[in-house]
Amino acid sequence: MKQLLSIAFITLFITTIHFQSLAQGCVAVRTTGNMSMLHPTTNGDENGTWQLSAASRYFRSFRHFSGAVENKQRLVDGSNVINHQASLDIALTRIINDRWSYMVDMPILSNARSSLYEHGLVNGIYVKKERHTTHSFGIGDMRFAAYRWLLDPKKSAKGNIQAGLGIKLPTGDDNFKDYWYNVGPNGTKELRTVDQSIQLGDGGTGFTTEVNAYYNFKHNFGMYGNFYYLLNPREQNGVRTYRETLAPSLANEAICSVPDQYMFRAGFNYSFTQVKGLSIAAGAKLEGIPVHDIIGGSGDFRRPGYIWSIEPIATYQVKKVSFFLSLPFAVVRNRTQSVTDMENSLKFNKHVQGDAAFANYVVNAGFSLKFK
């Protein structure tokens, strides 16, 4: 039984200790921190303990897609947008008993966005064609969540389902500014809001719902599944995008939207009997921004889209410390048509669909420590 519980804990750490749906390029799926899916204990020896987790993430997005079709010409002519985005999520979890736990997460974000069109394009005409970089750094949107195992851990050692509810607070700056070049009078620079994809927050108070599950077929082989959805009732945050200065057709994208976001993942895990504490997992992961929010309006500016990835993961546990590394590789990238795209399609009597830059892969690494 102890071996089974150990394997289950490793499985759950692999699959959930690092859920950071950080922006996959221009589709601004923001970091929401670590989910608290720890294995329930049956003997109560972990009741009242704490877990401290630190999870980092980095990617470089540079390939543009409109729908699921890549615009390779953007790479050829050098007009592609390049985002470098890194984050560190620090999460503290309190294990109350074998069923209940709660968690608080604080993300620290560092972003850089290199582009051509933001620095000199006025009403569709380049005043001066130069590539420049904007930056953002600071604390992102914090999240608080509570979790409960739905099945009695004493009777369901091979598998269980966990439900979680939380609140996301607008602690991250949604109006971070840096200099845009060649946009002012006589081609001067101006301090303007950085692009939505590298903002530190979305400006909305949101509510999160989660369902996490696992099942072990054997003592060292099992499967996992996680579902997460963030509801953002606020329609827009009042932050100017300056997109209306790029072209007259973008007038209805002058203000930032506050979108929902979602994540789903599922896969299988295997723990090595020859190397104590070493486990691997592989599965599929879907994350994205929907076109329409479940609650509230969906207008103004957003880049909706989704990413399907194949996600290999490795975890190594030494006593009360666990380390992990995961490398999700994107296999499908789709920048879907937004509400404003649909409005412009009707207005101009032609199909309008914006594009977005995506990464090829993401590097995730972190550790977790339990203590009294």
C-alpha positions, 0 to 999 in steps of 0.5 A: 500500500505504501508503494502504491501511495508513493507512486500515486503521489509522484504521478500527481506531482508530475501532472499537476504541480506545474500548471502554468498556462502562460501566454503561448506567444500572442495568444495571451493565456496567462499564468494561473499558478500551480494546481494543488493536486496532492495525493490524499493520505489514508493514515493522516500523517500529512495532515497540517503539513505545508508544501512550497512549490516553485515552477519556472517556465520559458518560451520563445514565440515567433511563428505566425498562424491565422487559423491553423495555417502558418504565414511563413512569409512573416519569417522570410521578410522579417516582419514576425513578432518575437516574444520571449516570456519567462515566469516563476510561480511560487505556490504555498499549499496547506494540507488540512486533512486527507480530503481538503487543502488550499493554495495561494499562488504568486507569479513573477513575470518577465517578458520581452516583445520584439516587433516591426509593426508597432514601431513606425506603422501609422494608419497602415503606412510605415513612417520608419521601418525599424524593429524595437523591443518592449518589456514588462516585469513584475508580479502577475495575477495572484490566485487562491483556491480550495480543493477536495477529494470527492472519493474517500481516500481510505476506500479509493487508493487506486484512483480518485477525483479532486474538485477545486474552486478559486478566485483570481485577483487583478494584482498584475499590472494590466496597463504596463507601459514601455516606449514605442518608437517612430510613432510620435510627431516627427517620428519620436518615441512615446510611452505607450501600453505594451501589447496585451500578450506581455501585460502582467495581468488582465485587469479582471477578477476571475473565478476558477474551476478545476477537476483533477483525476488519476487512476493506477492500473498497476503499482507503477503504471497509471493515467491522469487527467486535468481540466481547468477553466477561468471565468472572467465576467469583466468584458474589457479593462479600459486599457488602450491598445493603440491598434486603432493607430495602425489601421482604420479597420482596427478601430474596434480593437482600441481597448483590451478585452478580459477573456476567459481561458481553459486547459485540458490535459490527459496522459499516462505515467510510468514509475521505474522500479530500478531507479527509486523516485524516478518517474516519466509521463506523456500525454496531450495538452490543450490550452487556449483563449475562447472566442466567447466568454461564458459570462459577460461580453466578449468584444474589444481586443483579444487574440483567441486561439488554442494550442494542442501539445504533446507533453513529455514529463520527468520527475525525481523525488528524494524524500520530501523534495520533488523535481520536475522537467516538462517540454510540451511540443506544439503540434496544432496552433490555431488563431481563431476568428475573434468577435471583432474579426467577425464584426469586421467581416460583416462590415467589409463583406469579406473574411477577416481573421487576425494572426498570432505568433506561437512557440514551437515548445515550452520549457518547464522546470521546478521543485516542491518541498513538504514541511511541517 
